[in-house]
Amino acid sequence: MIEMTRNHHGERRRHRFGFYKILLLIFVAFLAAICAGTVYFWRYIEAYESSLPEHVIQSMQENIDYDFWERSLEGAIAPRLTEFERGGAFPSVPYLSEIRDVRFTIRHKSDESTAESQAYVFRAGSRDIGTVRLIPSGDEGYGFTLWEAGDIELLDSFVEGLSRTLSITASQNAQVEVNGVPVSQDYRTDCDVEYGAAYQIDGIFGEVEVSVVEVDGKRSTPYYAENGEYFYPVTIPFARKFSLIVPEGTVVLADGEKVSRDKITNEEIVPSIFIGVVEPEMVPLKLQRYEFELEGLYLEPTVTVVDAQGTELLPVISEDGEISYREEFSLEYKERYMAAVEEFIRAYIQFGANIGNNASGNFANLSGYMLKSSELYRRTQASIEGMIWIHNATVEYNSLEIDCFRPYGDGYFSCEVRYNVTNRTNYEAREVEGNYEILFVLSEGKWLVAKMDNHY
């Protein structure tokens, strides 16, 4: 009996020990599960934290500075520059200085984000300036993705918003330049003002220098130049009427362009140098009056007359201001008759100064060069009495020019004489000038002066 009791108590102890043992194993297993779960949880949290895009964004905010935006802007603006800013230094964009001290922020754009990419926009103050997309760079585990930043792209609306439009209004024929580059007609708009031209240039980023030069070469000054608008005074065109006397068969040109032949009148003109010397029907040079009007001028036109061979004729202005054109000069006549013309003009000056107090003697010398039937001879002869009041005069030659020899057939030639002398008497020193066209006539084998036209 006692033995059975002992066996029973031993059995009970064995069952109790087994229970504790199982309980201990369960507790250990529970602790192991808690530890494993804790490790898994922390690793899960770490993977989640590492995969957050905000880390990449924060790093970008810390590392992107003003210099980065300056370089990015230069790269975005460079291909957009017009010919007016392309050649020199990179334009100084006013907005760049404005954002130097502005805080940059990055805002998530959920409406443009996907599981494969996350979209963000950069802001400078309250202005969106660029975008960036985060793209997967690897697997962090636990179903989380690591991100890295793609290329930062400036918004077209931001870059183009930095540019401005240049508006320039100037005279129609003025030369307009921006930064030294001529503005072509391609930039001209249909908003021209009367007698003016309007130009519009888009896509200007920096400050520019506008220059307007009128057709006369003078630089114009704007009366308004603000906010990209430049207004310059407009030159009003004018008209000119011309009345020329030209030889038959010649061509009249205005600034190199031929003037219509229907402008010629039928009036036949006797050259003034022949009037009173030769009968009209005997004049060796036939002239016509050429009248025309040029409109829309901004500069005084250059009018030229050429003969059938294209040789330019030279103008002669008469005493009454009438302009006529003559044939080219003759070097042969100049070489042949220069000395004779000089002898005459010195005799003429000597007579006018009453050199030697001998008016009659001076006239006798002068008359040997003059055509006796001419009005010049009679007028000079009549002036002898006026010369006796000039006493003890001397002549000092300051200049004497003889040129422009023109032959007219075999019996006439003319030349031009210009002189400046100082006549001195006991009472005064007087400067005398002369500018004449002189006509010589071949009479009985001798060249005589028939007329002197004053060109003053």
C-alpha positions in Angstrom: 0.0 0.0 0.0 2.7 2.3 1.0 4.5 1.4 -2.2 1.5 2.2 -4.4 1.2 5.6 -2.6 4.8 6.4 -3.4 4.4 5.5 -7.1 1.3 7.7 -7.3 3.2 10.7 -5.9 6.1 10.1 -8.3 3.7 10.0 -11.2 2.2 13.3 -10.2 5.7 15.0 -9.9 6.6 13.7 -13.4 3.4 15.2 -14.9 4.0 18.5 -13.2 7.6 18.8 -14.4 6.4 18.0 -18.0 3.9 20.8 -17.8 6.4 23.3 -16.6 8.7 22.2 -19.3 6.1 22.7 -22.0 5.1 26.0 -20.5 8.8 27.1 -20.6 9.1 26.0 -24.2 6.0 28.0 -25.1 7.3 31.1 -23.3 10.7 30.8 -25.0 8.9 30.4 -28.3 6.8 33.4 -27.6 9.8 35.5 -26.7 11.5 34.3 -29.9 8.5 35.3 -31.9 8.4 38.7 -30.3 12.1 39.3 -31.0 11.7 38.1 -34.6 8.7 40.3 -35.1 10.5 43.3 -33.6 13.4 42.8 -35.9 11.1 42.4 -38.9 9.2 45.5 -37.8 12.3 47.6 -37.5 13.7 46.5 -40.8 10.3 47.1 -42.4 10.3 50.6 -40.9 13.8 51.2 -42.1 12.9 50.1 -45.6 9.9 52.3 -45.6 11.8 55.3 -44.4 14.6 54.7 -47.0 12.0 54.5 -49.7 10.3 57.8 -48.9 10.8 60.3 -51.9 11.0 63.2 -49.3 14.6 62.2 -48.5 15.7 62.8 -52.1 13.7 66.0 -52.2 15.3 67.3 -49.0 18.8 66.5 -50.3 18.0 68.5 -53.5 16.8 71.4 -51.5 20.0 71.4 -49.5 22.4 71.1 -52.5 20.7 73.2 -55.2 21.7 76.9 -55.0 21.4 80.1 -57.0 24.4 79.2 -59.2 22.6 76.0 -60.3 19.6 78.0 -61.4 21.8 80.5 -63.2 23.5 77.7 -65.2 20.2 76.1 -65.9 18.6 79.3 -67.1 21.6 80.0 -69.4 21.2 76.6 -70.9 17.5 77.0 -71.4 17.7 80.6 -72.7 20.7 80.1 -75.1 18.7 78.3 -77.9 15.9 80.8 -77.6 18.1 83.9 -78.2 17.4 86.0 -81.2 20.1 87.3 -83.6 20.2 90.5 -81.5 21.5 88.8 -78.4 23.3 85.8 -79.8 26.6 87.2 -80.8 27.9 89.0 -77.7 28.0 88.2 -74.0 25.2 86.3 -72.4 22.3 88.7 -71.7 21.8 89.8 -68.1 18.4 88.6 -67.4 16.7 90.9 -64.9 14.8 88.0 -63.1 18.0 86.3 -62.1 18.9 89.0 -59.6 15.4 88.9 -58.2 15.6 85.2 -57.2 19.1 85.4 -55.6 17.7 85.6 -52.1 14.4 83.9 -52.7 13.6 80.7 -50.8 13.2 77.6 -53.1 10.6 75.1 -52.2 9.5 71.8 -53.8 5.9 70.8 -54.1 4.5 67.3 -54.9 2.2 67.0 -57.9 0.1 64.0 -57.1 -2.0 64.4 -60.2 1.1 63.7 -62.4 2.6 61.0 -60.2 2.4 57.3 -60.8 3.8 54.2 -59.2 6.7 54.4 -61.6 7.5 58.0 -61.1 6.9 60.9 -58.7 6.4 64.4 -60.1 7.5 67.5 -58.2 7.6 71.2 -59.0 10.2 73.8 -57.9 9.0 77.1 -56.7 10.9 80.4 -56.2 8.8 82.3 -53.9 5.3 81.9 -55.4 6.4 81.2 -58.9 6.8 77.7 -60.4 10.1 77.6 -62.2 10.9 73.9 -62.9 10.0 70.3 -62.6 11.7 67.0 -61.6 10.7 63.4 -61.7 11.9 60.8 -59.2 12.4 57.4 -60.8 13.1 53.9 -59.2 16.7 53.2 -58.6 16.4 49.8 -56.9 14.4 47.5 -54.6 14.7 48.2 -50.8 12.8 45.0 -49.9 9.4 44.5 -48.3 7.8 45.8 -51.4 9.4 49.3 -51.1 11.2 51.1 -54.0 14.3 53.4 -53.7 14.1 56.7 -55.7 16.5 58.9 -57.4 16.1 62.3 -59.1 15.9 62.6 -62.9 16.9 65.7 -64.8 15.6 69.0 -63.6 13.7 70.7 -66.4 12.8 74.4 -66.3 9.2 75.1 -67.3 8.8 76.6 -70.8 6.2 79.0 -69.4 8.8 80.2 -66.9 11.6 80.6 -69.4 9.5 82.2 -72.1 8.0 84.5 -69.4 11.4 86.0 -68.8 11.5 87.4 -72.3 9.8 90.5 -73.5 8.8 92.1 -76.7 10.6 95.1 -78.2 8.6 97.7 -80.1 10.3 100.4 -82.1 8.8 103.1 -84.2 11.0 105.2 -86.4 11.2 106.9 -89.8 10.5 104.7 -92.8 14.0 104.9 -94.3 15.9 105.1 -91.0 18.5 102.4 -90.2 17.3 100.6 -87.0 19.8 98.5 -85.0 19.5 96.5 -81.8 22.8 95.8 -80.1 24.5 96.8 -83.3 22.5 94.3 -85.4 20.4 95.8 -88.2 16.7 95.2 -87.9 15.4 93.8 -91.2 12.0 94.4 -92.8 11.0 90.9 -91.5 10.3 92.5 -88.1 8.2 95.2 -89.6 4.5 95.1 -88.5 1.4 96.4 -90.2 0.9 99.0 -87.5 3.0 101.7 -89.2 2.3 105.3 -88.4 2.1 107.9 -91.1 5.6 108.3 -92.7 6.9 105.9 -90.1 7.7 102.2 -89.7 6.9 100.0 -86.7 9.1 97.0 -85.7 8.3 94.2 -83.2 10.9 91.9 -81.9 9.8 89.0 -79.6 12.0 86.9 -77.4 14.3 89.6 -75.9 15.8 88.5 -72.6 18.3 91.1 -71.5 18.8 94.8 -71.6 19.4 96.1 -75.2 20.8 99.1 -76.9 18.6 100.5 -79.6 20.1 102.8 -82.3 18.3 104.7 -85.1 20.2 106.6 -87.8 18.3 108.8 -90.2 19.0 108.7 -93.9 21.1 111.9 -93.5 23.5 110.0 -91.2 22.3 111.7 -88.0 21.6 109.6 -85.0 18.0 110.0 -83.7 17.0 110.4 -80.1 13.8 108.7 -78.8 11.2 110.9 -77.2 9.9 107.8 -75.3 11.8 104.7 -74.3 10.3 102.7 -71.5 9.2 99.1 -70.9 10.6 97.9 -74.2 8.8 100.6 -76.2 10.9 103.1 -78.3 9.4 105.9 -80.2 11.6 108.1 -82.4 10.7 111.3 -84.3 9.4 110.5 -87.8 10.9 112.4 -90.8 8.3 113.7 -93.2 9.3 113.3 -96.9 9.3 116.3 -99.2 9.1 117.1 -102.9 11.5 119.0 -105.2 10.9 120.6 -108.5 13.7 120.9 -111.1 14.1 123.0 -114.2 17.3 122.1 -116.0 18.7 123.0 -119.4 20.3 120.1 -121.1 21.7 119.3 -124.5 19.6 117.3 -127.0 20.0 113.5 -126.6 21.2 113.5 -123.0 19.7 111.5 -120.1 18.7 113.0 -116.8 19.3 110.8 -113.7 18.0 111.4 -110.1 20.0 109.3 -107.6 21.0 107.1 -110.4 17.4 106.5 -111.7 16.4 107.7 -115.1 13.8 110.5 -115.1 11.0 109.9 -117.7 11.6 111.5 -121.1 8.0 112.8 -121.2 9.0 115.4 -118.6 11.0 117.3 -121.3 9.3 120.5 -122.7 9.5 121.5 -126.3 11.1 124.8 -125.4 14.5 125.3 -127.2 17.0 127.2 -125.1 19.9 129.3 -126.2 22.8 129.0 -123.7 23.1 132.2 -121.8 26.8 132.5 -122.8 25.7 132.9 -126.5 22.8 135.4 -125.9 23.7 138.7 -127.5 26.7 137.3 -129.3 25.3 134.7 -131.8 21.9 134.7 -133.6 19.7 132.0 -132.2 19.6 130.0 -135.4 23.4 130.0 -135.5 24.0 128.8 -131.9 26.3 125.8 -132.1 24.7 124.1 -129.1 21.0 123.0 -129.0 19.5 122.8 -125.5 16.1 121.8 -124.1 14.4 122.6 -120.8 13.8 119.6 -118.6 11.2 120.1 -115.9 10.2 117.4 -113.4 9.2 116.9 -109.8 10.5 114.3 -107.4 8.3 113.3 -104.4 8.8 111.2 -101.3 12.3 112.5 -100.7 14.2 112.2 -97.4 17.4 113.6 -98.7 18.2 116.2 -101.3 18.5 114.1 -104.5 21.7 113.9 -106.7 20.7 115.0 -110.2 23.2 114.1 -113.0 23.0 114.4 -116.8 24.9 112.0 -119.1 25.3 112.1 -122.8 24.7 109.2 -125.2 28.0 107.6 -124.4 27.3 107.7 -120.6 29.7 110.6 -119.9 28.6 112.8 -117.1 28.0 116.5 -118.0 28.9 119.3 -115.6 26.5 121.9 -114.4 26.8 125.6 -115.0 24.8 128.1 -112.9 24.0 131.4 -114.6 23.6 134.8 -113.0 19.9 134.3 -112.5 20.4 130.9 -110.9 19.4 128.8 -113.9 21.2 125.4 -114.1 22.5 124.2 -117.5 24.7 121.3 -118.4 27.5 121.3 -120.9 29.8 118.8 -122.6 32.9 117.5 -121.0 36.0 119.7 -120.8 38.7 119.7 -123.4 42.2 119.2 -122.2 43.5 120.0 -125.7 41.9 123.5 -125.6 43.2 124.1 -122.1 46.8 123.4 -123.1 46.5 125.4 -126.3 44.7 128.5 -125.0 45.5 128.7 -121.2 48.2 131.4 -121.7 46.0 133.6 -123.9 43.2 133.4 -121.3 45.5 134.3 -118.5 46.9 137.3 -120.5 43.4 138.6 -121.0 42.2 138.2 -117.4 45.4 139.9 -116.1 44.7 142.8 -118.5 41.1 142.9 -117.3 42.2 143.1 -113.6 44.8 145.7 -114.4 42.2 147.9 -116.2 39.8 147.5 -113.2 42.4 148.6 -110.8 43.7 151.5 -113.1 47.3 150.4 -112.6 49.7 153.2 -113.4 46.9 155.7 -113.3 46.4 155.1 -117.0 42.8 154.1 -117.8 43.1 154.8 -121.5 46.3 152.9 -121.9 45.0 150.0 -119.9 41.9 149.9 -122.0 43.9 150.0 -125.2 45.8 146.9 -124.0 42.6 145.1 -122.9 40.7 145.9 -126.1 43.2 143.9 -128.1 41.7 140.8 -126.6 38.0 141.7 -127.1 35.6 141.4 -129.9 34.9 145.0 -131.0 31.3 144.4 -131.9 30.4 142.9 -128.5 28.4 144.5 -125.7 31.4 143.6 -123.4 33.7 145.9 -125.4 31.2 148.8 -125.4 30.5 148.5 -121.7 34.2 148.3 -120.8 34.9 151.3 -123.0 32.2 153.3 -121.3 33.7 152.7 -117.9 37.0 154.4 -118.6 35.9 157.7 -117.1 35.2 156.0 -113.8 38.7 154.7 -113.6 40.4 158.1 -113.3 39.3 158.4 -109.7 41.5 155.4 -108.7 45.1 156.5 -108.0 48.3 154.8 -107.3 46.8 151.3 -107.1 48.7 148.0 -107.0 47.4 144.5 -107.4 48.4 141.5 -105.3 47.2 138.1 -106.6 45.9 135.8 -103.9 44.6 133.1 -106.3 43.9 132.6 -110.0 42.2 129.5 -111.5 41.5 128.9 -115.2 39.8 125.7 -116.2 36.6 124.1 -117.7 37.5 124.6 -121.4 34.6 123.7 -123.7 34.8 123.9 -127.5 31.6 124.6 -129.5 32.2 123.6 -133.0 35.2 125.2 -134.7 34.4 128.9 -133.9 33.7 129.1 -130.2 35.0 127.9 -126.9 34.4 128.9 -123.3 36.3 128.6 -120.0 35.8 129.4 -116.4 38.0 131.9 -114.5 38.1 132.4 -110.7 40.4 134.9 -109.0 40.9 136.7 -105.8 43.1 139.8 -105.7 43.9 142.6 -103.2 43.8 146.1 -104.7 45.8 148.6 -102.6 45.6 152.4 -102.9 46.8 155.3 -100.8 43.6 155.1 -98.8 42.6 151.4 -98.6 43.2 147.8 -99.3 40.2 146.1 -100.9 39.8 142.4 -101.7 38.2 141.7 -105.1 36.9 138.4 -106.3 35.7 137.3 -109.7 34.0 134.1 -111.0 33.2 134.2 -114.8 32.4 132.0 -117.7 34.2 133.6 -120.7 33.2 133.0 -124.3 35.9 133.3 -127.0 35.0 133.7 -130.7 37.3 133.0 -133.6 37.3 136.3 -135.6 39.6 136.8 -138.6 41.9 134.0 -137.4 42.2 135.3 -133.8 40.4 134.2 -130.6 38.7 137.2 -129.0 36.5 137.6 -125.9 32.9 138.2 -126.8 31.2 137.8 -123.4 31.8 137.3 -119.7 29.0 135.7 -117.6 29.2 136.4 -113.9 28.7 133.1 -111.9 28.0 134.8 -108.6 
